[in-house]
């Protein structure tokens, strides 16, 4: 049992804890063991399940929940990937580039950015779903090309 616990935990102290917890669980549930069934398999299954449950408990404890009132708050670092301020774009410049798109691309893209789903945009603009997806794709491609041109020129 100890070698199986070592295989699961890869740590001597954790393996000893797992072995002890498994022994307690087996003794507490001895009435559930049915004769003529593989005892070793039953015990190792209990050990594996304890290990998995403990692992999931550790994962849940490491999850960070944003308690701020602002649901759009992102915990992003203040550092930017850009090396100097000349390489960044202002919001005004980005809006200007979006507004320079043709209405055919700008309207579906703006609706998508505002949170509409593809099928909602399709219904509101009376366009096929594939057309909406294509126009949003082309708008993104055009924006990427224009933004790259502004940043590095």
Residue pairs with C-beta under 8 A, 6 or more apart in sequence:
1 19
1 22
1 43
1 44
1 47
2 15
2 16
2 19
4 44
4 47
5 14
5 15
5 16
5 18
5 19
5 22
5 47
5 51
6 12
6 15
8 15
8 18
8 47
8 48
8 51
9 15
9 18
9 51
18 47
18 50
18 51
18 54
19 47
21 50
22 43
22 46
22 47
22 50
25 46
25 50
26 42
26 43
26 46
29 46
33 39
33 42
64 75
66 73
66 75
80 88
82 88
87 151
87 152
88 151
89 147
89 150
89 151
93 150
94 147
97 143
97 146
97 147
97 150
98 106
98 109
98 110
98 143
99 106
100 146
101 109
101 139
101 142
101 143
104 135
105 135
105 136
105 138
105 139
105 142
106 139
107 125
108 121
108 125
108 127
108 132
108 135
108 136
108 139
109 135
109 136
109 139
109 140
109 143
111 120
111 121
111 124
111 125
112 118
112 121
112 136
116 124
118 129
118 132
118 133
118 136
119 129
121 127
121 132
121 136
122 128
122 129
122 131
122 132
125 132
127 135
